[in-house]
């Protein structure tokens, strides 16, 4: 189970709220010992989650909970359900306030799409489509390094109060995405990546915590997104995601079929591109 940068911040756009500093590169710890490689750290993470066999035993999941989205004046709580299935299937349903309907985001293995009752359907293309596909990778912890052009261990440092290995990554479409893994447990603590904040360059932390073992796999039941301007250094909590229920192997593939309006839009796009 995972949720990655772009996915949680995309939920913020449901309410229309606008949405890495590199350390010195080093090859040793402060005590002089050699740092483990990114491959070794990610392998330890996979084992900490439960191991490859436990992860692959599951082929789909249903996750339910709430997103507490913090705006300039107040926070709004949005119920959600996320469906996922191997290898690259995902559907997100986020309920709008005041019974205004649901915002849907999906990936059916090929098509990345969204449907907002206030804006209508949209098809996602380019690098954003690749990001959506990555987020739909059901076995992302096992596939993680395949999504990166490079991933290097650059140091050991404090990240959100925990001593972590810092991995500096450049993903396959050229974006910086740094990962932080607890030095003792091996578990993912969070991501750090560049973003926009209040009209200027920003830095985002996506923090994973409250791991619980569910059907043989550790799942982070809480995720917090913090963001700050690169100029003022003050962190602001943007979103808190809490999972109330996680179940495995309970989703039918038909769930991931895009709505008719999305299929119609995709069909028109194909006709236009071949005309």
Secondary structure as GFF3:
##gff-version 3
##sequence-region A 1 275
A	DSSP	alpha_helix	7	12	.	.	.	ID=ss1
A	DSSP	three_ten_helix	13	15	.	.	.	ID=ss2
A	DSSP	alpha_helix	38	49	.	.	.	ID=ss3
A	DSSP	alpha_helix	52	56	.	.	.	ID=ss4
A	DSSP	beta_strand	60	70	.	.	.	ID=ss5
A	DSSP	beta_strand	75	85	.	.	.	ID=ss6
A	DSSP	beta_strand	89	95	.	.	.	ID=ss7
A	DSSP	three_ten_helix	97	99	.	.	.	ID=ss8
A	DSSP	beta_strand	102	107	.	.	.	ID=ss9
A	DSSP	beta_strand	112	116	.	.	.	ID=ss10
A	DSSP	beta_strand	120	124	.	.	.	ID=ss11
A	DSSP	alpha_helix	126	135	.	.	.	ID=ss12
A	DSSP	alpha_helix	140	143	.	.	.	ID=ss13
A	DSSP	three_ten_helix	144	147	.	.	.	ID=ss14
A	DSSP	beta_strand	148	159	.	.	.	ID=ss15
A	DSSP	beta_strand	162	171	.	.	.	ID=ss16
A	DSSP	beta_strand	178	182	.	.	.	ID=ss17
A	DSSP	beta_strand	188	197	.	.	.	ID=ss18
A	DSSP	beta_strand	200	214	.	.	.	ID=ss19
A	DSSP	beta_strand	217	229	.	.	.	ID=ss20
A	DSSP	beta_strand	236	248	.	.	.	ID=ss21
A	DSSP	three_ten_helix	253	256	.	.	.	ID=ss22
A	DSSP	alpha_helix	260	274	.	.	.	ID=ss23
###
